[in-house]
Amino acid sequence: MEFFTKEHFDLLNKYHSQKNDKSNDEHNEAYKVLGEAYQLVHTWANNVKNTLFDQGKVDIRKAPTNQAQQFASYLSVSYTHLTLPTIYSV
């Protein structure tokens, strides 16, 4: 399994809360690289779920931007299970 890189965290710090400008090549590259980081979070989260509570469900933000098209400042995932409260990991 691949791991997060310093570049992922540098991009989170650099672009957090900035509006994504699709005409800006630098933003497009950041979006692509951060999208890869979110895929790593998804893989990691599924591995945790399968190990700890295989009946659970993983909910994950799959885009590096929020509904306002601003870059997020964190990677997040939540786990839910029918008989357990929702467990969040940031």
TIPALO-421305 format. One record per residue: x, y, z of N, C-alpha, C in turn. Coordinates in pm, 1 decimal, padded with zeros to 6 digits. Each point is the difference from the previous one (the first is absolute). Layout:
BEGIN
        nxx        nyy        nzz       caxx       cayy       cazz        cxx        cyy        czz
          X          Y          Z          X          Y          Z          X          Y          Z
...
***
This chain:
BEGIN
        nxx        nyy        nzz       caxx       cayy       cazz        cxx        cyy        czz
    00083.7   -00118.3    00000.0   -00083.7    00118.3    00000.0    00087.9    00124.3    00000.0
   -00040.1    00095.4   -00080.2    00070.4    00128.1   -00001.2   -00035.5    00078.6    00125.1
    00080.1    00099.7    00028.7   -00022.0    00082.5    00118.1   -00009.2    00146.5   -00040.6
   -00045.1    00081.8    00093.4   -00005.1    00143.3   -00024.1    00141.4    00053.2   -00012.0
    00013.3    00103.7   -00078.1    00131.5    00061.6   -00019.2    00000.5    00140.2    00060.9
    00117.7    00051.8    00014.3    00013.6    00138.2    00048.1   -00071.2    00094.3   -00096.3
    00005.3   -00030.4   -00128.6   -00067.2    00084.0   -00099.5   -00150.1    00009.4    00027.8
   -00062.8   -00111.0    00038.3   -00143.2    00003.4    00031.5   -00028.6    00102.1    00110.5
    00077.2   -00006.4    00106.6   -00022.1    00090.1    00112.6    00037.9    00143.7   -00034.6
    00104.3    00017.7   -00079.5    00037.3    00134.9   -00044.4   -00112.9    00062.0   -00082.0
   -00060.5   -00079.9   -00088.7   -00110.2    00051.4   -00082.0   -00122.4    00031.8    00084.8
   -00030.2   -00086.2    00098.4   -00111.6    00029.3    00090.7    00022.1    00133.8    00069.1
    00122.3    00022.8    00047.2    00031.6    00126.0    00068.7   -00002.4    00119.4   -00094.4
    00049.3   -00018.1   -00119.7    00010.6    00111.8   -00093.8   -00137.0    00044.8   -00053.2
   -00086.3   -00096.2   -00031.5   -00124.1    00034.1   -00069.9   -00124.2    00001.3    00087.1
    00009.4   -00040.4    00127.4   -00121.7   -00008.3    00079.5   -00076.3    00131.5   -00001.1
   -00129.5   -00012.3   -00018.0   -00095.9    00110.9   -00003.0    00008.2    00085.9   -00125.9
    00091.5   -00030.2   -00091.2    00005.8    00075.0   -00125.1   -00105.5   -00054.4   -00095.6
   -00060.9    00088.1   -00075.9   -00096.3   -00040.2   -00101.8    00075.7   -00067.0   -00113.9
   -00047.6   -00115.9   -00042.0    00062.5   -00071.7   -00110.2   -00029.5    00073.2   -00130.6
    00104.8    00041.5   -00068.6   -00011.7    00069.4   -00127.9    00038.3   -00099.4   -00108.9
   -00100.0   -00050.6   -00071.6    00025.0   -00103.7   -00101.0    00080.8    00050.5   -00118.7
    00014.7    00130.9   -00014.7    00082.6    00053.7   -00108.1    00145.9    00015.9    00043.2
    00029.8   -00032.6    00126.4    00134.9    00014.0    00055.1    00067.7   -00137.6   -00001.6
    00107.0   -00012.3   -00077.2    00070.0   -00128.5   -00012.3    00052.9   -00050.3    00134.4
    00045.6    00092.3    00083.5    00051.8   -00037.8    00131.3   -00111.6   -00059.7    00086.8
   -00117.7    00057.8   -00005.6   -00113.9   -00053.7    00074.6   -00040.0   -00137.0   -00054.7
    00001.8   -00013.7   -00132.3   -00035.6   -00128.6   -00060.9    00096.2   -00110.6    00043.2
    00127.4    00031.6    00006.1    00099.4   -00099.9    00044.1   -00019.8   -00032.8    00147.2
   -00024.8    00101.5    00082.0   -00024.8   -00022.8    00142.9   -00124.1   -00086.7    00018.4
   -00104.1    00027.2   -00076.1   -00124.2   -00078.7    00008.0    00028.6   -00146.6   -00033.0
    00079.6   -00022.1   -00102.5    00034.9   -00136.8   -00041.6    00078.0   -00072.2    00110.0
    00103.4    00064.7    00051.4    00084.7   -00062.9    00102.2   -00078.9   -00022.6    00129.1
   -00081.6    00097.1    00038.9   -00080.8   -00018.0    00121.0   -00107.7   -00106.6   -00021.5
   -00049.2   -00012.3   -00121.5   -00093.4   -00108.3   -00031.3    00064.0   -00136.3    00023.7
    00127.9   -00011.3   -00031.6    00073.8   -00123.9    00026.6    00008.6   -00025.6    00150.3
    00018.3    00106.6    00077.6    00005.5   -00014.3    00146.0   -00133.9   -00049.3    00053.3
   -00109.0    00050.6   -00054.6   -00132.2   -00045.5    00044.4   -00021.5   -00146.3   -00035.6
    00055.7   -00044.5   -00112.0   -00009.7   -00142.2   -00035.1    00077.7   -00084.3    00101.4
    00115.2    00050.6    00045.7    00075.1   -00070.2    00104.2   -00081.2   -00008.4    00129.0
   -00069.2    00109.1    00035.2   -00084.9   -00001.2    00119.5   -00108.5   -00105.8   -00015.5
   -00059.2   -00007.6   -00117.8   -00106.1   -00097.2   -00024.6    00051.3   -00143.4    00016.0
    00115.4   -00028.9   -00056.4    00060.2   -00133.4    00012.5    00030.6   -00031.2    00145.5
    00061.4    00094.6    00070.5    00033.3   -00017.3    00141.5   -00126.0   -00023.9    00081.9
   -00103.0    00081.9   -00024.8   -00124.4   -00011.0    00076.5   -00066.1   -00136.2   -00020.5
    00000.2   -00048.2   -00121.4   -00058.3   -00131.9   -00025.5    00079.3   -00110.4    00068.1
    00130.9    00013.5    00004.3    00081.9   -00099.0    00070.7   -00031.3    00000.8    00149.6
   -00014.3    00117.8    00057.9   -00035.7    00010.8    00142.3   -00136.9   -00062.1    00024.1
   -00095.3    00036.2   -00083.8   -00136.2   -00052.9    00014.3   -00000.3   -00152.1   -00008.8
    00065.7   -00052.7   -00099.7    00001.3   -00145.4   -00018.7    00066.6   -00072.7    00116.5
    00096.4    00064.4    00063.1    00070.5   -00059.8    00112.6   -00078.5    00010.7    00129.8
   -00061.8    00116.3    00023.9   -00062.1    00025.0    00129.4   -00150.5   -00026.0    00005.2
   -00070.4    00030.2   -00105.8   -00145.0   -00022.6    00000.8   -00048.8   -00015.6   -00143.7
    00011.8   -00123.8   -00048.4   -00029.3   -00026.0   -00140.3   -00145.6    00023.1   -00039.1
   -00089.5    00013.6    00095.5   -00139.2    00030.3   -00030.8   -00023.4    00150.4   -00010.9
    00104.8    00079.2    00019.6   -00012.8    00145.0   -00002.5   -00002.6    00055.9   -00140.5
   -00003.8    00130.6   -00008.0   -00004.5    00071.9   -00126.7    00097.2    00117.0    00008.3
    00071.0    00025.6   -00106.9    00092.8    00112.2   -00007.8   -00065.4    00112.1   -00079.8
   -00004.5    00119.2    00057.1   -00045.1    00119.6   -00071.1    00120.1    00091.6   -00011.9
    00029.9    00040.8   -00120.9    00119.0    00080.4   -00021.2   -00026.7    00109.4   -00102.8
    00058.9    00115.3    00025.1   -00002.6    00106.4   -00099.3    00097.4   -00042.8   -00109.4
   -00046.1    00000.9   -00123.4    00084.7   -00048.8   -00108.1    00061.1    00112.1   -00083.5
   -00035.3    00121.9    00029.6    00056.3    00113.5   -00073.1    00079.0    00087.5    00097.0
    00108.2    00057.7   -00047.0    00080.7    00086.0    00087.5   -00061.8    00137.8    00023.7
   -00118.9    00023.3   -00054.0   -00068.3    00127.0    00021.9   -00134.9   -00025.5    00066.1
   -00052.5    00103.8    00065.7   -00131.2   -00010.8    00062.5   -00107.9    00047.2   -00098.6
   -00123.1    00013.2    00046.9   -00109.9    00039.8   -00088.3    00018.3    00141.0   -00055.9
    00074.2    00082.9    00069.7    00028.0    00136.0   -00047.6    00119.5    00002.5   -00095.0
    00051.0   -00118.7   -00033.4    00116.5   -00014.3   -00088.2    00126.2    00061.6    00059.0
    00008.1    00000.0    00133.0    00122.0    00042.5    00068.3    00076.0   -00124.5    00041.5
    00132.2    00006.6   -00009.3    00082.1   -00112.6    00042.7   -00018.8   -00023.4    00149.3
   -00016.5   -00125.6    00037.8   -00012.7   -00036.1    00141.1    00137.1    00006.8    00066.3
    00000.0    00009.6    00132.2    00127.0    00008.1    00072.2    00032.1   -00130.7    00072.4
   -00075.6   -00103.8   -00027.6    00018.3   -00126.8    00070.0   -00047.5   -00115.0   -00087.5
    00041.3   -00118.5    00035.3   -00048.2   -00124.0   -00060.0   -00090.9   -00063.9    00103.6
   -00118.8   -00042.4   -00037.0   -00090.1   -00054.1    00101.3   -00071.8   -00124.5   -00048.6
   -00039.3   -00078.7    00098.5   -00076.3   -00121.1   -00026.1   -00086.9   -00025.9    00122.1
   -00115.6   -00059.8   -00020.5   -00082.1   -00041.9    00113.8   -00041.8   -00144.2   -00021.0
   -00017.2   -00069.1    00110.6   -00042.7   -00139.8   -00001.5   -00134.9   -00008.2    00069.1
   -00088.9   -00079.1   -00056.2   -00126.4   -00025.1    00067.3   -00023.8   -00150.0    00006.2
   -00072.2   -00040.2    00101.1   -00033.2   -00140.8    00022.3   -00140.4   -00003.2    00056.8
   -00075.0   -00100.4   -00036.0   -00139.5   -00006.8    00044.3   -00015.1    00003.3    00151.5
    00093.4   -00060.7    00072.1   -00015.5   -00009.3    00144.4    00097.7    00088.0    00077.8
    00081.7    00075.3   -00070.4    00096.2    00089.0    00064.4   -00028.5    00144.6   -00037.2
    00038.9    00093.7    00083.9   -00013.5    00140.1   -00039.1    00096.8    00030.2   -00114.9
   -00023.7    00108.3   -00068.3    00089.7    00040.7   -00107.9    00136.7    00033.3    00058.5
    00103.5   -00049.4   -00064.8    00136.1    00023.7    00042.3    00066.6    00086.1   -00105.9
    00055.2    00114.0    00039.3    00062.8    00091.3   -00095.2    00150.4   -00003.0    00017.5
    00068.5    00012.6   -00110.7    00144.6    00011.2    00001.5    00038.9    00113.0   -00091.9
    00088.8    00086.4    00047.4    00045.7    00110.5   -00084.3    00149.3   -00010.3   -00013.8
***
